[in-house]
Amino acid sequence: MFIIFGTRGREVNEHSGQFNCPNCCSQQNTTTDEKKQKYTQIKVAKYFTLFFIPIFSYETLGRYIKCNECNSDYNENVLEYVPPTFEEQVASYVEQELKSGTPISMVINKLKTQGLDQDQSQRAVDHVVSGNIVTCHHCNMDFLTGIEKCSLCEGHIKS
């Protein structure tokens, strides 16, 4: 009589729930509560097998999180991820635009075309600029301090 035994790796679904998937959150433009996706926590383990049938787990190799929406795999720490708020997203966008050399008035107009009103746009820009403004002496456009060349008239900006 032959007894066939051995080992093999196996993935087992341990838990499921909802989390903020970084991939899905970056593709959505919604509030934090609407960004939650379903996930499955998967345990990877070595199993003792008897006649090729897994009998028991004897070594856990690791765990990971799989987003059920986009099928991305993540480290378990992703369950602690909190996506940026709308205000943080706007501030990041404003900072990126201003540092790339876009004039302050154009950034405000871009924000208004994206749905913010004049007051919200102005506050978002003021929060990032906080008084650090330089003016192009050729075309009188205001820029964030640190910009050396006007993106409109190509003139050099002196601080």
N, C-alpha and C positions, 0 to 999 in steps of 0.2 A: 504494500500500500504506500502510495506516495502522498506526502504532505507538502504542499507548495505554500511557502510563506515568503514574506519580503517586506519592503517599505515603499512608500510613494508619497509625493507631495499632493496636497489637496487643498482647495479653497472652500471655506464654509461661510455662509452668510450668518453673521452673529447678531447684528442689531440693524434697525432701520429707524429713520426719523427725518427731520427736516433741518437744513442748514443753508448758509449763504454760500453758494458755489461761486468762487471767484470768476470762473469762466462765464457762467450764465449772468452774473451780476454785471460784468463789464459789457455784455451785449444788450442788456435791458436798460431802459430809461424810466424806471419806476421807483416808487418809494421803497424803503427798506423792508417793510412787512411783506410786500408783494414779490420780493426777490427770493424768498425761501424755496428751495427745491428739495425733493425727496432724495435721500441717500441710503446706501447700504454699507455697513461696516463689514469688511471681509477679513477673516482670519486665514492665514496661510500656515499650514502645519504639516508635519510628517506623520504618517499613519502606518501602523503595523498592519500588514495585510495577510489574510489567510485565504488561499485559493482566489487571489486577486480582489478580495472583498475587504475594504477598510474596516478594521475591527476597533482600534482605539488610537487616539492621538498620543504621541509620546514626546513631541517637541514642537513648540510654536515658533515659527520662523519670522512672523511679523503680522501686522494688520495694516489695512489701508481703507480709505473711504472712496466709494464710487458714486458719482452723481448719476442718478437714474435718468436725468433729463439729457445731459450732453455726453454721458459715459466717460467723463474725465476721472482720472485716479489721483488721489491726494494723500498726503501724510495725515495722520489722525489729528494733528494740530489745526487743520483747516476748520474743525468744528468750532474753534474760537474766533474765526475770522468775522469781522464786522465790516460790512461795506461802507464806503464813504457816504456821508450825508449829501444831500443836494447842495448845501452851502459849500461843503468841502470840494465837491466836484466843480462848482462854479469858480471857487477861489483858485483851484489848480489850473483850470482853463485860462483864467484871467492872467495868472502869473506866467504861464507858458507863452501866451500871446504877447504880453508886454516884454518879456525877456527876449523874444525873437525879433523885437524892433517894431512892432505894430504901434502906431500912435494911440494915445489914451482915448481920444475921441472916437477912433475907429473901433476900439474894443467895446466901448459903451454902445455904439450902434450895432455891433455884432450881437451883443447880449440882448438888445431890444428886439432884433429880428428873430431871436431864438425864444421869445416869449416873456422876457422880463420887462417890467415897466421902467421908466426913466429913473425913478428913485432907487429901485432895487439894483439896477445896472450901475448907477453912480456909487452906491454903497459898496458893492462888490469890488469895484475898481479902487475906491478909496482905501478899503481894507488892505489891499495888496500894496498899493503905492505908498500910503501913509506919509505923504509929503515929499517923497523922493522923486522930484520932477525936474527934468531938464527940457529946455525949449530950443528948437532949431531956429537959428537966427535968419535963415533964408525963407522958410515957409511958415514960421510961427506955430508949428505943431509941437505938442507936449509929448514927452517920452519918459519912460522909467529911467532913473539915474543908472548909468552904466552903459547906456546905448551910445555908441560913438559916431554912428553914421545914420543920417535920416533915410528912411526907407522910401520916402516920397520924392525928395529932390536930390538925393545922394550927397547932400552937404554934410560936412563934419560938424558934430555937435560938441560944444565945449561945456564942461560942467561948471 
